[in-house]
Amino acid sequence: MLTTPVQAAPYMASSAGFALPANSNATFSGVLYPNASEYKRGVLMSVGLGITSGAYRLEGILGYQSNPVYKKSGGAISGSDLSLLSAMANGYRDFSMGSSNISPYLMAGLGGARVDVTAGGVNQNVFAWQIGTGAGLKVSDRVTLDLSGRYYKTGDVTDFSGSTPATFTVSGLKYMIGARVNF
């Protein structure tokens, strides 16, 4: 039996949604302080380019996320924001549902994030990763709508704004809706 080789096809992706960061634990001088920073729900958006081949996709994404800081180190900080500017390489495995226009998928990504806290002097580049799941709804030969959820986490971030440096990570959930357009 002869099989037809699968051609790789480029696409553009865009999404928007909201982020729910988990409370950050901080370490001061080797002592762990749970819930040192709390965040409110924030917005996120991303754009990227990818390539699909059969059931697999690989894409490069630039993303931005902003969340108001509710509490930091026991005191409220009004007007402070946590923001992440990220660059990620994401891999996807799509699952066919026969003749259905819906295709669920699993994804994982690695990259980096620029973490900024406006009222804390934090402005650092750190490693970041994410895993997630979602589903695509093919609405035409070129356009697929996308609904997804992801767990993300950054590497250690150090806040030097106080008398003692504090180390923390940023993690949480992202919920997004978007579209992929094949070229």
C-alpha positions as protocol buffer text, in pm:
chain_id: "A"
residue {
  index: 1
  type: MET
  ca { x: 0 y: 0 z: 0 }
}
residue {
  index: 2
  type: LEU
  ca { x: 140 y: 339 z: -97 }
}
residue {
  index: 3
  type: THR
  ca { x: 100 y: 633 z: 136 }
}
residue {
  index: 4
  type: THR
  ca { x: 101 y: 994 z: 34 }
}
residue {
  index: 5
  type: PRO
  ca { x: 364 y: 1200 z: 217 }
}
residue {
  index: 6
  type: VAL
  ca { x: 222 y: 1473 z: 439 }
}
residue {
  index: 7
  type: GLN
  ca { x: 321 y: 1820 z: 329 }
}
residue {
  index: 8
  type: ALA
  ca { x: 426 y: 2073 z: 591 }
}
residue {
  index: 9
  type: ALA
  ca { x: 207 y: 2384 z: 587 }
}
residue {
  index: 10
  type: PRO
  ca { x: 281 y: 2719 z: 755 }
}
residue {
  index: 11
  type: TYR
  ca { x: 21 y: 2909 z: 957 }
}
residue {
  index: 12
  type: MET
  ca { x: -22 y: 3223 z: 1165 }
}
residue {
  index: 13
  type: ALA
  ca { x: -174 y: 3203 z: 1516 }
}
residue {
  index: 14
  type: SER
  ca { x: -326 y: 3468 z: 1739 }
}
residue {
  index: 15
  type: SER
  ca { x: -505 y: 3440 z: 2074 }
}
residue {
  index: 16
  type: ALA
  ca { x: -633 y: 3641 z: 2368 }
}
residue {
  index: 17
  type: GLY
  ca { x: -775 y: 3551 z: 2706 }
}
residue {
  index: 18
  type: PHE
  ca { x: -715 y: 3579 z: 3076 }
}
residue {
  index: 19
  type: ALA
  ca { x: -450 y: 3459 z: 3320 }
}
residue {
  index: 20
  type: LEU
  ca { x: -502 y: 3343 z: 3677 }
}
residue {
  index: 21
  type: PRO
  ca { x: -160 y: 3344 z: 3847 }
}
residue {
  index: 22
  type: ALA
  ca { x: -119 y: 3139 z: 4161 }
}
residue {
  index: 23
  type: ASN
  ca { x: -3 y: 3321 z: 4473 }
}
residue {
  index: 24
  type: SER
  ca { x: 375 y: 3349 z: 4479 }
}
residue {
  index: 25
  type: ASN
  ca { x: 572 y: 3209 z: 4769 }
}
residue {
  index: 26
  type: ALA
  ca { x: 887 y: 3409 z: 4838 }
}
residue {
  index: 27
  type: THR
  ca { x: 1215 y: 3313 z: 4999 }
}
residue {
  index: 28
  type: PHE
  ca { x: 1393 y: 3579 z: 5211 }
}
residue {
  index: 29
  type: SER
  ca { x: 1733 y: 3480 z: 5352 }
}
residue {
  index: 30
  type: GLY
  ca { x: 1650 y: 3110 z: 5314 }
}
residue {
  index: 31
  type: VAL
  ca { x: 1309 y: 3140 z: 5488 }
}
residue {
  index: 32
  type: LEU
  ca { x: 998 y: 3055 z: 5286 }
}
residue {
  index: 33
  type: TYR
  ca { x: 700 y: 3294 z: 5313 }
}
residue {
  index: 34
  type: PRO
  ca { x: 384 y: 3144 z: 5163 }
}
residue {
  index: 35
  type: ASN
  ca { x: 150 y: 3372 z: 4965 }
}
residue {
  index: 36
  type: ALA
  ca { x: 393 y: 3665 z: 4976 }
}
residue {
  index: 37
  type: SER
  ca { x: 236 y: 3803 z: 4656 }
}
residue {
  index: 38
  type: GLU
  ca { x: -122 y: 3763 z: 4540 }
}
residue {
  index: 39
  type: TYR
  ca { x: -247 y: 3858 z: 4195 }
}
residue {
  index: 40
  type: LYS
  ca { x: -581 y: 3942 z: 4038 }
}
residue {
  index: 41
  type: ARG
  ca { x: -704 y: 3797 z: 3710 }
}
residue {
  index: 42
  type: GLY
  ca { x: -534 y: 3964 z: 3416 }
}
residue {
  index: 43
  type: VAL
  ca { x: -532 y: 3976 z: 3039 }
}
residue {
  index: 44
  type: LEU
  ca { x: -308 y: 3802 z: 2791 }
}
residue {
  index: 45
  type: MET
  ca { x: -252 y: 3800 z: 2418 }
}
residue {
  index: 46
  type: SER
  ca { x: -17 y: 3622 z: 2180 }
}
residue {
  index: 47
  type: VAL
  ca { x: 83 y: 3607 z: 1814 }
}
residue {
  index: 48
  type: GLY
  ca { x: 304 y: 3361 z: 1634 }
}
residue {
  index: 49
  type: LEU
  ca { x: 398 y: 3157 z: 1333 }
}
residue {
  index: 50
  type: GLY
  ca { x: 387 y: 2782 z: 1305 }
}
residue {
  index: 51
  type: ILE
  ca { x: 416 y: 2485 z: 1077 }
}
residue {
  index: 52
  type: THR
  ca { x: 190 y: 2181 z: 1072 }
}
residue {
  index: 53
  type: SER
  ca { x: 265 y: 1837 z: 936 }
}
residue {
  index: 54
  type: GLY
  ca { x: 3 y: 1569 z: 980 }
}
residue {
  index: 55
  type: ALA
  ca { x: -93 y: 1543 z: 1347 }
}
residue {
  index: 56
  type: TYR
  ca { x: 200 y: 1756 z: 1470 }
}
residue {
  index: 57
  type: ARG
  ca { x: 253 y: 2131 z: 1491 }
}
residue {
  index: 58
  type: LEU
  ca { x: 548 y: 2345 z: 1596 }
}
residue {
  index: 59
  type: GLU
  ca { x: 513 y: 2718 z: 1654 }
}
residue {
  index: 60
  type: GLY
  ca { x: 699 y: 3018 z: 1785 }
}
residue {
  index: 61
  type: ILE
  ca { x: 484 y: 3253 z: 1992 }
}
residue {
  index: 62
  type: LEU
  ca { x: 534 y: 3599 z: 2140 }
}
residue {
  index: 63
  type: GLY
  ca { x: 301 y: 3662 z: 2433 }
}
residue {
  index: 64
  type: TYR
  ca { x: 213 y: 3938 z: 2677 }
}
residue {
  index: 65
  type: GLN
  ca { x: 36 y: 3901 z: 3011 }
}
residue {
  index: 66
  type: SER
  ca { x: -52 y: 4165 z: 3271 }
}
residue {
  index: 67
  type: ASN
  ca { x: -198 y: 4104 z: 3619 }
}
residue {
  index: 68
  type: PRO
  ca { x: -265 y: 4355 z: 3899 }
}
residue {
  index: 69
  type: VAL
  ca { x: -75 y: 4273 z: 4220 }
}
residue {
  index: 70
  type: TYR
  ca { x: -319 y: 4242 z: 4508 }
}
residue {
  index: 71
  type: LYS
  ca { x: -71 y: 4199 z: 4793 }
}
residue {
  index: 72
  type: LYS
  ca { x: 305 y: 4190 z: 4825 }
}
residue {
  index: 73
  type: SER
  ca { x: 493 y: 4089 z: 5140 }
}
residue {
  index: 74
  type: GLY
  ca { x: 199 y: 4148 z: 5372 }
}
residue {
  index: 75
  type: GLY
  ca { x: 102 y: 4494 z: 5247 }
}
residue {
  index: 76
  type: ALA
  ca { x: -123 y: 4606 z: 4967 }
}
residue {
  index: 77
  type: ILE
  ca { x: 41 y: 4779 z: 4674 }
}
residue {
  index: 78
  type: SER
  ca { x: -201 y: 4994 z: 4481 }
}
residue {
  index: 79
  type: GLY
  ca { x: -125 y: 5046 z: 4115 }
}
residue {
  index: 80
  type: SER
  ca { x: 136 y: 4771 z: 4090 }
}
residue {
  index: 81
  type: ASP
  ca { x: 126 y: 4523 z: 3803 }
}
residue {
  index: 82
  type: LEU
  ca { x: 296 y: 4197 z: 3722 }
}
residue {
  index: 83
  type: SER
  ca { x: 368 y: 4159 z: 3352 }
}
residue {
  index: 84
  type: LEU
  ca { x: 528 y: 3885 z: 3146 }
}
residue {
  index: 85
  type: LEU
  ca { x: 660 y: 3925 z: 2794 }
}
residue {
  index: 86
  type: SER
  ca { x: 736 y: 3576 z: 2667 }
}
residue {
  index: 87
  type: ALA
  ca { x: 889 y: 3402 z: 2369 }
}
residue {
  index: 88
  type: MET
  ca { x: 801 y: 3033 z: 2352 }
}
residue {
  index: 89
  type: ALA
  ca { x: 852 y: 2736 z: 2120 }
}
residue {
  index: 90
  type: ASN
  ca { x: 542 y: 2519 z: 2146 }
}
residue {
  index: 91
  type: GLY
  ca { x: 486 y: 2166 z: 2019 }
}
residue {
  index: 92
  type: TYR
  ca { x: 136 y: 2027 z: 1959 }
}
residue {
  index: 93
  type: ARG
  ca { x: -15 y: 1684 z: 1898 }
}
residue {
  index: 94
  type: ASP
  ca { x: -356 y: 1706 z: 1729 }
}
residue {
  index: 95
  type: PHE
  ca { x: -604 y: 1416 z: 1749 }
}
residue {
  index: 96
  type: SER
  ca { x: -843 y: 1350 z: 1463 }
}
residue {
  index: 97
  type: MET
  ca { x: -1208 y: 1289 z: 1543 }
}
residue {
  index: 98
  type: GLY
  ca { x: -1290 y: 1121 z: 1211 }
}
residue {
  index: 99
  type: SER
  ca { x: -1499 y: 1345 z: 990 }
}
residue {
  index: 100
  type: SER
  ca { x: -1563 y: 1598 z: 1271 }
}
residue {
  index: 101
  type: ASN
  ca { x: -1441 y: 1957 z: 1233 }
}
residue {
  index: 102
  type: ILE
  ca { x: -1327 y: 1947 z: 1598 }
}
residue {
  index: 103
  type: SER
  ca { x: -976 y: 1826 z: 1684 }
}
residue {
  index: 104
  type: PRO
  ca { x: -853 y: 1815 z: 2044 }
}
residue {
  index: 105
  type: TYR
  ca { x: -482 y: 1855 z: 2114 }
}
residue {
  index: 106
  type: LEU
  ca { x: -210 y: 1841 z: 2376 }
}
residue {
  index: 107
  type: MET
  ca { x: 75 y: 2093 z: 2386 }
}
residue {
  index: 108
  type: ALA
  ca { x: 400 y: 2172 z: 2564 }
}
residue {
  index: 109
  type: GLY
  ca { x: 632 y: 2470 z: 2534 }
}
residue {
  index: 110
  type: LEU
  ca { x: 971 y: 2600 z: 2643 }
}
residue {
  index: 111
  type: GLY
  ca { x: 1115 y: 2949 z: 2626 }
}
residue {
  index: 112
  type: GLY
  ca { x: 1176 y: 3259 z: 2827 }
}
residue {
  index: 113
  type: ALA
  ca { x: 985 y: 3541 z: 2993 }
}
residue {
  index: 114
  type: ARG
  ca { x: 1067 y: 3898 z: 3087 }
}
residue {
  index: 115
  type: VAL
  ca { x: 908 y: 3941 z: 3434 }
}
residue {
  index: 116
  type: ASP
  ca { x: 831 y: 4298 z: 3546 }
}
residue {
  index: 117
  type: VAL
  ca { x: 669 y: 4419 z: 3870 }
}
residue {
  index: 118
  type: THR
  ca { x: 604 y: 4793 z: 3844 }
}
residue {
  index: 119
  type: ALA
  ca { x: 625 y: 4879 z: 4216 }
}
residue {
  index: 120
  type: GLY
  ca { x: 908 y: 4645 z: 4300 }
}
residue {
  index: 121
  type: GLY
  ca { x: 1197 y: 4712 z: 4070 }
}
residue {
  index: 122
  type: VAL
  ca { x: 1173 y: 4359 z: 3929 }
}
residue {
  index: 123
  type: ASN
  ca { x: 1277 y: 4342 z: 3565 }
}
residue {
  index: 124
  type: GLN
  ca { x: 1435 y: 4005 z: 3481 }
}
residue {
  index: 125
  type: ASN
  ca { x: 1461 y: 3749 z: 3203 }
}
residue {
  index: 126
  type: VAL
  ca { x: 1393 y: 3394 z: 3321 }
}
residue {
  index: 127
  type: PHE
  ca { x: 1328 y: 3046 z: 3181 }
}
residue {
  index: 128
  type: ALA
  ca { x: 958 y: 2958 z: 3130 }
}
residue {
  index: 129
  type: TRP
  ca { x: 760 y: 2647 z: 3038 }
}
residue {
  index: 130
  type: GLN
  ca { x: 398 y: 2550 z: 2984 }
}
residue {
  index: 131
  type: ILE
  ca { x: 173 y: 2249 z: 2920 }
}
residue {
  index: 132
  type: GLY
  ca { x: -185 y: 2249 z: 2807 }
}
residue {
  index: 133
  type: THR
  ca { x: -478 y: 2112 z: 2619 }
}
residue {
  index: 134
  type: GLY
  ca { x: -735 y: 2252 z: 2384 }
}
residue {
  index: 135
  type: ALA
  ca { x: -949 y: 2197 z: 2079 }
}
residue {
  index: 136
  type: GLY
  ca { x: -957 y: 2343 z: 1733 }
}
residue {
  index: 137
  type: LEU
  ca { x: -1277 y: 2398 z: 1533 }
}
residue {
  index: 138
  type: LYS
  ca { x: -1207 y: 2406 z: 1159 }
}
residue {
  index: 139
  type: VAL
  ca { x: -1442 y: 2670 z: 1012 }
}
residue {
  index: 140
  type: SER
  ca { x: -1292 y: 2672 z: 660 }
}
residue {
  index: 141
  type: ASP
  ca { x: -1003 y: 2521 z: 465 }
}
residue {
  index: 142
  type: ARG
  ca { x: -774 y: 2797 z: 594 }
}
residue {
  index: 143
  type: VAL
  ca { x: -918 y: 2903 z: 935 }
}
residue {
  index: 144
  type: THR
  ca { x: -936 y: 2710 z: 1262 }
}
residue {
  index: 145
  type: LEU
  ca { x: -1079 y: 2861 z: 1580 }
}
residue {
  index: 146
  type: ASP
  ca { x: -898 y: 2754 z: 1895 }
}
residue {
  index: 147
  type: LEU
  ca { x: -998 y: 2721 z: 2263 }
}
residue {
  index: 148
  type: SER
  ca { x: -726 y: 2625 z: 2513 }
}
residue {
  index: 149
  type: GLY
  ca { x: -613 y: 2610 z: 2873 }
}
residue {
  index: 150
  type: ARG
  ca { x: -253 y: 2600 z: 2994 }
}
residue {
  index: 151
  type: TYR
  ca { x: -45 y: 2576 z: 3307 }
}
residue {
  index: 152
  type: TYR
  ca { x: 268 y: 2791 z: 3296 }
}
residue {
  index: 153
  type: LYS
  ca { x: 563 y: 2851 z: 3525 }
}
residue {
  index: 154
  type: THR
  ca { x: 874 y: 3068 z: 3524 }
}
residue {
  index: 155
  type: GLY
  ca { x: 1214 y: 3007 z: 3671 }
}
residue {
  index: 156
  type: ASP
  ca { x: 1328 y: 3189 z: 3987 }
}
residue {
  index: 157
  type: VAL
  ca { x: 1288 y: 3568 z: 3985 }
}
residue {
  index: 158
  type: THR
  ca { x: 1479 y: 3782 z: 4237 }
}
residue {
  index: 159
  type: ASP
  ca { x: 1328 y: 4100 z: 4382 }
}
residue {
  index: 160
  type: PHE
  ca { x: 1602 y: 4336 z: 4505 }
}
residue {
  index: 161
  type: SER
  ca { x: 1364 y: 4620 z: 4608 }
}
residue {
  index: 162
  type: GLY
  ca { x: 1370 y: 4543 z: 4982 }
}
residue {
  index: 163
  type: SER
  ca { x: 1653 y: 4533 z: 5232 }
}
residue {
  index: 164
  type: THR
  ca { x: 1682 y: 4157 z: 5171 }
}
residue {
  index: 165
  type: PRO
  ca { x: 1649 y: 4008 z: 4820 }
}
residue {
  index: 166
  type: ALA
  ca { x: 1345 y: 3784 z: 4774 }
}
residue {
  index: 167
  type: THR
  ca { x: 1321 y: 3495 z: 4529 }
}
residue {
  index: 168
  type: PHE
  ca { x: 987 y: 3385 z: 4380 }
}
residue {
  index: 169
  type: THR
  ca { x: 836 y: 3217 z: 4073 }
}
residue {
  index: 170
  type: VAL
  ca { x: 529 y: 3306 z: 3869 }
}
residue {
  index: 171
  type: SER
  ca { x: 290 y: 3024 z: 3781 }
}
residue {
  index: 172
  type: GLY
  ca { x: -77 y: 2977 z: 3709 }
}
residue {
  index: 173
  type: LEU
  ca { x: -342 y: 2904 z: 3451 }
}
residue {
  index: 174
  type: LYS
  ca { x: -413 y: 3067 z: 3115 }
}
residue {
  index: 175
  type: TYR
  ca { x: -744 y: 3041 z: 2927 }
}
residue {
  index: 176
  type: MET
  ca { x: -743 y: 3153 z: 2564 }
}
residue {
  index: 177
  type: ILE
  ca { x: -951 y: 3178 z: 2251 }
}
residue {
  index: 178
  type: GLY
  ca { x: -784 y: 3234 z: 1918 }
}
residue {
  index: 179
  type: ALA
  ca { x: -749 y: 3148 z: 1552 }
}
residue {
  index: 180
  type: ARG
  ca { x: -502 y: 2980 z: 1321 }
}
residue {
  index: 181
  type: VAL
  ca { x: -486 y: 3085 z: 957 }
}
residue {
  index: 182
  type: ASN
  ca { x: -308 y: 2856 z: 709 }
}
residue {
  index: 183
  type: PHE
  ca { x: -107 y: 3019 z: 429 }
}
